[in-house]
């Protein structure tokens, strides 16, 4: 199964969190030698992520989402004023 590098299933929050998980995995030793060990390693990394990190990522996502939403509203208001 192949995945597109710019999957619409991932949002900026996903990229932030999974980017951090990937960074932790790259430092992980010893590297897993099978699927069961990989699953264990990823669960360990996930469980070690501080909740504060997740909360901060969510706050940044919400802030950015609000900014983009306000820009979209401005664009739509401008577009419909001239009709």
N, C-alpha and C positions, 0 to 999 in steps of 0.2 A: 504494500500500500504506500503510495506517495502522497506527500502533503505539499501544498503550495506554500512558498515562503511568505506570502502576504495573505494568509487565510482570513477571510471575513469572519471566521468563527472566533478569532482572537481580537480582543480590544486592547488599548494601551495598558490597562491594568494587568491583563494576562501577560503581556510582553514584559512588564516591569517585574512581576513576581517570578515568572518562569526564567527570565534572564538572570535573576539572582540565584534561583535553584541551579541553573546551568553553571554559573560561576562557582558555586559551592561544590558541584559535582566534579568540576575540573580539578579541584584541590583534594578531592576525596581519595584516600588511599586505605587499603589496596583497592584497585579497580575491580568491579564485579566481573566474574568470569562466566556467569550464566544469568538467565532471566530472573530467577528467584533472588539471586544476590543483588541484581540491579533494582528490583522492586524494594528489597530491604534497604538498600542504600538511599533510594529516592524518598522512601517513607521517613527514614532517619533525618535526611536533610530537611524535608518538609516540616517534620515535628520540631526541629531545632530552630526554625525561623521564629524570631520573636513576634509576638502578637502586635507589638508596637510598630514593627515594620509593615505588617499587613494593613493595620489601621492607617498608617501614614500614606501608603500607596492608595488606599481608598479615598482619603481626603484629597490627595493630588488629582486623582481621576475625577472626583466630583467637581473640584474647582475648574479643571480644564473643560469638563463637560458643560458647566454653567456658562463659561466664557464663550464657547462655541455656540451654544444655544442662543445666547443673547445676540451674537453676531448674525445668526440665521434669522432671528426675529426682525432685526434691523433691515436685513436684506429683503425679507418678505414684505415688511411695511413699506419700504421704498418702492418696491415693484408694484404693489397694489395701489399706491397713492396716485400713480400716473395712468391708471386705466380709466 
